[in-house]
Amino acid sequence: MSIFLMMLWGCSPVAEEAAEEQLQEPSSQDVQYTRLSLPATFVGSIPCEDCVRVDIVLNLRPDQLYQLRKTYISSGQRVKKVESQMRNWRYSSDGRMIILGKQKGMLKTYVVADDNTLVFLELESERGKDPITYTLTRSPGYDPFGDSVKMLGMFSLSESGGTIIECSSGEVFSVSRSGDFERMAKEYLRMPHNQSEPLLLSFTGTIHGTGESFGDSITINDFNRLYLNGNCLGEQQSKSLTDSVWTLETIGNRGYGRL
């Protein structure tokens, strides 16, 4: 394993090119390796400059969503701060690595040492700096956490509450009517659009479930914004004047509410 890591950490152009190849999407022929048994929770700790340590919890779901929590511990074992996120993960093309995220420059990569061990591999470290490395080991049981994280999704309203197609994974989740749902729903109904079409929604929320089967849900803890004619790629989709639902608000100086 150490020889393999040293080869990938090399600063030569050949090593950098090889690292880039590792970050490509997996091909249909990458079936010569054993995938991790999921869902799984991996834990570990690393030192930090201005605290005692950082405790890391990484949850990998079979729907290729991950939860990552970093807890910064100060002197006296006090919690200094907690950082949590949820995004998409994937295997490298050869199946030897787990890649968290999609945006270049912000990727987190782990070598799959075995079914119980992940080794962090900093492929995108700055030149002249020693790469960071640490090990995460599998917990005895899967331990999903209910931290509120930033999310984007395409939201559709229904009598039961609604659904969200989460942008990073494309997975469909039902939406709980708790939290900030009512405020978001009022804004959704107020905006002029075809009610059968979803709107892009940004919010912070909590995901419930393990990703093993249908039935997982999302709670909107803090509604941020709805976007007309947008999609998960950040593209604007133009609509014609006749392909929209219009709400009468004023005639002259007289105002009208939603009927």
Disulfide bonds with the S-S distance in Angstrom:
Cys48-Cys51 1.65
Cys167-Cys232 1.96
